[in-house]
Amino acid sequence: LFSDEWWSKGWSGSDVLKDMHDRKVLGPKGGISRFRVIDQAFHQEFSDACMITPLWIARAVGLTGPRNPLDTARDIHLETLDFLTALRRL
């Protein structure tokens, strides 16, 4: 799970993981591993700091982008929940 910020900058090997996902070699064969980028999300939005900082301040100092960090947190929550639910089915 990557922020759009890191994906667009090619940080943290995101391009390699995307390629592995596309070739179906990410994680164990037949496993539940997958690759996803959260559109318009900044890396810092993976922390709760963006949720408690007033939005006008967070945007002014570059802590968050055009997307509401609460929406990013919801997407992270749902992706994590989907992964853990799938894991429990194994």
Buried (B, 14 or more C-beta within 10 A) or exposed (E): BBBBBBBEEEEEEBEEBBEBBEEEEBEEEEEBBBBEBBEBBBBBBBEEEBBEBEBEEBBEEEBBBEBBBEEBBEBBEEBEEEBEEEEEEE
